[in-house]
Amino acid sequence: MSSAIDATKPTAGNALTADMRANFAAAKTEIEALQSGKAELAGSLTQLFKSLNLVAGYTTTATSAGTLTLTASSTYHHDFTGTTTHTVVLPDVTTLSRGHSYFLDNDSTGAITVNSSGGNLVKVFPAGFFGWVTCIAITGTGAASWSVRMPVPESLPTSGTLYSSSYTPTATNGTNVAASIVYAQSYFRRVGSHVNFELQLNVDPTAAGAFDLELTLPVASNLASARQLNGVAMSLGAANMQMAVVTGNLTNDTMTISGFASDTAAKEWKVVGSYPIL
């Protein structure tokens, strides 16, 4: 901007008070204008950096089965804590620039569901997982406008909806079973609302013939039909191979192994199966 200060005033030898006051007043006005402009520029730059996702920030959200709606000015880093689920709604992409990102860290025990501004599923962050959600298109309201990068965490979770672990089922001997032993090498994997399991046990039949026994489930499920739990058990003997079926037990919400013993010798059985969590 051009200055209103008169460089020829005050005149040499005959300085006038009015001339000095006029220059001081002009200087005051110009300095105040510069200070105001500096503050406005700082505010404008802050908003610009936020819109370009250049200002890092940190927000913690306690999960409550509620919804967190993000905007263009939301912080970059979002950490979720708590013991239940939460939903994140991403901004309208027309308010962003391509490359605008958010870092989501799910330290809660529930899943974090991430939806687009149009309500479309973008990604589910299981308990213990983290990742980056990046805008890749500034049109549309669906999941196609977003890209997600979710690395495998350093330590896999042991709870939530996506994890694996070991367990020791409790056995209840049924028909024609004198004794049974469940070994420690029993494992299961939960993916969403589905469980796969594998275990080993030793069954000592009372006599040759049909036998059965119950085993507890690794994750509780209120089964509505015996067929909802499907599995097979196999015993490799020196002379023959024996098979047994594994189904759901609706009375106790357990699994039942039903087979046929060819003799009274105790045998090792390997069991695999799966079932839904209801």
C-alpha positions as CSV (number, residue, x, y, z in Angstrom):
1,M,0.0,0.0,0.0
2,S,1.1,3.6,-0.6
3,S,2.1,5.7,2.4
4,A,0.3,9.0,3.3
5,I,3.3,10.2,5.3
6,D,4.7,13.4,3.7
7,A,8.5,13.0,3.5
8,T,9.0,16.8,3.0
9,K,7.4,17.7,6.3
10,P,8.3,19.2,8.6
11,T,10.3,21.7,6.7
12,A,13.9,22.3,7.7
13,G,14.4,25.2,10.1
14,N,10.7,26.0,10.5
15,A,9.1,22.8,11.8
16,L,5.4,23.1,12.2
17,T,3.6,21.2,14.9
18,A,0.6,20.6,12.6
19,D,2.9,18.9,10.0
20,M,4.4,16.6,12.6
21,R,1.0,15.7,14.0
22,A,-0.2,14.9,10.5
23,N,2.7,12.6,9.7
24,F,2.4,10.8,13.1
25,A,-1.4,10.3,12.5
26,A,-0.7,8.9,9.1
27,A,2.0,6.6,10.5
28,K,-0.4,5.4,13.2
29,T,-3.1,4.6,10.7
30,E,-0.7,2.7,8.5
31,I,0.8,0.7,11.3
32,E,-2.6,-0.3,12.6
33,A,-3.6,-1.4,9.1
34,L,-0.5,-3.5,8.8
35,Q,-1.1,-5.2,12.2
36,S,-4.7,-5.9,11.3
37,G,-3.7,-7.3,7.9
38,K,-1.1,-9.5,9.6
39,A,-3.8,-11.0,11.9
40,E,-6.2,-11.5,9.0
41,L,-3.4,-13.2,7.0
42,A,-2.5,-15.5,9.9
43,G,-6.2,-16.5,10.3
44,S,-6.5,-17.1,6.5
45,L,-3.4,-19.2,6.4
46,T,-4.6,-21.3,9.4
47,Q,-7.9,-22.0,7.6
48,L,-6.0,-22.7,4.4
49,F,-3.7,-25.2,6.1
50,K,-6.7,-26.9,7.7
51,S,-8.5,-27.2,4.4
52,L,-5.4,-28.7,2.9
53,N,-5.0,-31.0,5.9
54,L,-1.6,-29.5,6.8
55,V,-2.4,-28.7,10.4
56,A,-2.0,-31.8,12.6
57,G,-4.2,-32.2,15.6
58,Y,-5.3,-34.9,18.0
59,T,-8.8,-35.8,19.2
60,T,-9.8,-38.5,21.6
61,T,-13.3,-40.0,21.4
62,A,-14.8,-42.3,24.0
63,T,-16.9,-44.9,22.1
64,S,-20.6,-44.8,23.0
65,A,-22.3,-46.5,20.1
66,G,-22.8,-42.9,18.8
67,T,-21.6,-41.0,15.7
68,L,-18.6,-38.7,15.1
69,T,-19.1,-36.5,12.0
70,L,-15.9,-35.2,10.6
71,T,-15.5,-31.9,8.6
72,A,-12.8,-30.3,6.6
73,S,-11.5,-28.5,9.7
74,S,-11.5,-31.7,11.9
75,T,-8.2,-32.7,13.4
76,Y,-6.0,-35.2,11.6
77,H,-5.5,-37.8,14.4
78,H,-8.5,-39.5,16.0
79,D,-8.1,-42.0,18.8
80,F,-11.0,-44.1,20.0
81,T,-11.2,-45.5,23.5
82,G,-13.9,-47.3,25.4
83,T,-15.7,-50.7,25.5
84,T,-18.3,-50.4,22.7
85,T,-18.7,-49.5,19.1
86,H,-18.8,-46.1,17.3
87,T,-19.5,-44.7,13.8
88,V,-17.4,-42.1,11.9
89,V,-19.0,-40.1,9.1
90,L,-16.5,-38.7,6.7
91,P,-16.9,-35.1,5.3
92,D,-18.6,-34.1,2.1
93,V,-15.7,-34.5,-0.4
94,T,-16.6,-31.3,-2.2
95,T,-15.3,-29.4,0.8
96,L,-11.9,-31.1,0.6
97,S,-9.0,-31.4,-1.7
98,R,-7.6,-34.7,-2.9
99,G,-5.1,-36.1,-0.5
100,H,-7.0,-34.9,2.6
101,S,-6.4,-37.6,5.2
102,Y,-7.5,-38.7,8.6
103,F,-5.6,-41.1,10.9
104,L,-7.9,-43.3,12.9
105,D,-6.6,-45.4,15.8
106,N,-9.1,-47.8,17.4
107,D,-7.9,-48.4,21.0
108,S,-11.4,-49.4,22.1
109,T,-12.7,-53.0,22.4
110,G,-15.5,-52.4,19.8
111,A,-15.5,-51.9,16.1
112,I,-15.3,-48.5,14.5
113,T,-17.5,-48.2,11.4
114,V,-16.4,-45.6,8.9
115,N,-19.1,-44.3,6.4
116,S,-19.0,-41.8,3.6
117,S,-21.1,-38.6,3.7
118,G,-23.8,-40.5,1.7
119,G,-24.0,-43.3,4.3
120,N,-22.0,-45.9,2.4
121,L,-19.6,-48.2,4.2
122,V,-16.0,-47.3,3.6
123,K,-14.2,-49.5,6.2
124,V,-14.7,-51.2,9.5
125,F,-11.7,-50.8,11.9
126,P,-11.7,-53.8,14.3
127,A,-10.5,-53.4,17.9
128,G,-6.8,-52.8,18.0
129,F,-6.5,-51.7,14.4
130,F,-5.5,-48.3,13.0
131,G,-5.1,-46.8,9.5
132,W,-5.4,-43.8,7.2
133,V,-8.5,-42.7,5.3
134,T,-7.7,-40.4,2.4
135,C,-9.9,-38.5,0.0
136,I,-9.1,-39.5,-3.6
137,A,-12.0,-37.8,-5.4
138,I,-13.8,-34.5,-4.8
139,T,-17.1,-35.6,-6.3
140,G,-19.6,-38.2,-5.1
141,T,-20.9,-39.2,-1.8
142,G,-19.9,-42.9,-1.8
143,A,-17.0,-45.1,-0.7
144,A,-15.3,-44.7,-4.1
145,S,-14.2,-41.2,-3.1
146,W,-12.0,-42.6,-0.3
147,S,-9.0,-44.8,0.0
148,V,-8.1,-46.8,3.2
149,R,-4.8,-48.1,4.3
150,M,-4.9,-50.4,7.3
151,P,-1.7,-52.2,8.3
152,V,-1.7,-55.3,10.6
153,P,-1.1,-54.1,14.2
154,E,2.1,-55.1,16.0
155,S,0.1,-57.3,18.4
156,L,-3.1,-58.9,17.2
157,P,-6.1,-58.3,19.4
158,T,-7.5,-61.0,21.7
159,S,-11.1,-59.7,21.7
160,G,-13.5,-57.8,19.5
161,T,-14.7,-59.1,16.2
162,L,-11.5,-60.1,14.4
163,Y,-9.0,-62.1,16.4
164,S,-7.6,-65.6,17.1
165,S,-6.7,-67.3,20.4
166,S,-6.2,-70.6,22.1
167,Y,-8.7,-72.1,24.6
168,T,-9.3,-75.2,26.6
169,P,-12.9,-76.5,26.3
170,T,-14.6,-78.3,29.1
171,A,-15.7,-81.8,28.2
172,T,-18.8,-83.6,29.5
173,N,-18.6,-87.4,28.8
174,G,-21.8,-88.8,27.4
175,T,-22.9,-92.2,26.1
176,N,-20.3,-94.9,26.1
177,V,-17.4,-92.7,27.2
178,A,-15.4,-93.8,30.2
179,A,-12.9,-90.9,30.1
180,S,-11.8,-88.0,27.9
181,I,-8.8,-85.6,27.8
182,V,-8.8,-82.3,26.0
183,Y,-5.4,-81.1,25.0
184,A,-4.0,-77.6,25.2
185,Q,-3.6,-77.4,21.4
186,S,-7.1,-76.0,20.9
187,Y,-7.5,-72.8,18.8
188,F,-10.2,-70.7,17.3
189,R,-10.5,-67.7,15.0
190,R,-13.3,-65.1,15.1
191,V,-14.1,-63.1,12.0
192,G,-17.1,-60.9,12.6
193,S,-20.0,-63.1,13.8
194,H,-18.4,-66.4,12.7
195,V,-16.0,-68.7,14.6
196,N,-13.8,-71.5,13.3
197,F,-12.2,-73.9,15.7
198,E,-9.8,-76.8,15.8
199,L,-8.9,-79.0,18.8
200,Q,-7.5,-82.3,19.9
201,L,-8.7,-84.7,22.5
202,N,-8.4,-88.3,23.7
203,V,-11.6,-90.4,24.0
204,D,-11.6,-93.7,26.0
205,P,-14.8,-95.6,25.1
206,T,-16.5,-98.0,27.6
207,A,-17.3,-100.5,24.9
208,A,-17.3,-100.8,21.1
209,G,-20.3,-98.9,19.6
210,A,-21.8,-95.5,19.4
211,F,-20.5,-92.8,21.7
212,D,-20.9,-89.0,22.3
213,L,-19.6,-86.2,24.4
214,E,-20.1,-82.5,24.8
215,L,-17.5,-79.7,24.5
216,T,-17.9,-76.0,25.4
217,L,-17.6,-73.4,22.7
218,P,-14.7,-70.9,22.5
219,V,-17.2,-68.0,22.0
220,A,-20.7,-68.2,23.4
221,S,-23.6,-68.6,20.9
222,N,-27.3,-69.1,21.3
223,L,-27.7,-71.7,18.6
224,A,-31.2,-72.1,17.1
225,S,-30.5,-75.3,15.2
226,A,-28.0,-78.1,15.7
227,R,-27.0,-77.7,12.0
228,Q,-25.8,-74.2,12.6
229,L,-22.6,-75.8,14.1
230,N,-20.9,-78.0,11.6
231,G,-17.7,-80.0,12.1
232,V,-16.0,-83.3,11.7
233,A,-13.7,-85.4,14.0
234,M,-11.2,-87.9,12.8
235,S,-9.1,-90.5,14.5
236,L,-6.2,-92.2,12.7
237,G,-5.6,-95.6,14.2
238,A,-2.9,-98.1,13.3
239,A,-5.4,-100.3,11.5
240,N,-8.2,-98.0,10.4
241,M,-9.5,-94.4,10.3
242,Q,-12.6,-93.5,12.3
243,M,-14.8,-90.4,11.7
244,A,-17.4,-88.6,13.9
245,V,-19.8,-85.7,13.3
246,V,-19.8,-82.5,15.3
247,T,-23.1,-80.6,15.7
248,G,-24.6,-78.0,18.0
249,N,-26.2,-78.9,21.3
250,L,-29.2,-76.5,21.8
251,T,-29.8,-77.5,25.4
252,N,-26.5,-76.3,26.7
253,D,-25.2,-74.2,23.7
254,T,-22.3,-76.5,23.3
255,M,-21.0,-78.8,20.6
256,T,-21.7,-82.6,20.6
257,I,-19.3,-85.1,19.0
258,S,-21.1,-88.2,17.9
259,G,-19.1,-91.2,16.6
260,F,-18.6,-95.0,16.6
261,A,-15.9,-96.8,18.5
262,S,-14.6,-99.9,16.8
263,D,-13.1,-101.2,20.1
264,T,-12.4,-100.1,23.7
265,A,-9.0,-98.6,23.0
266,A,-8.5,-94.9,23.9
267,K,-7.9,-92.9,20.7
268,E,-6.7,-89.4,19.7
269,W,-9.2,-87.3,17.8
270,K,-8.7,-84.1,15.8
271,V,-11.8,-81.9,15.6
272,V,-12.5,-79.0,13.3
273,G,-15.7,-77.0,12.7
274,S,-17.4,-73.6,12.6
275,Y,-20.5,-71.8,13.8
276,P,-22.2,-68.4,13.8
277,I,-22.4,-66.2,16.9
278,L,-26.1,-65.7,17.6
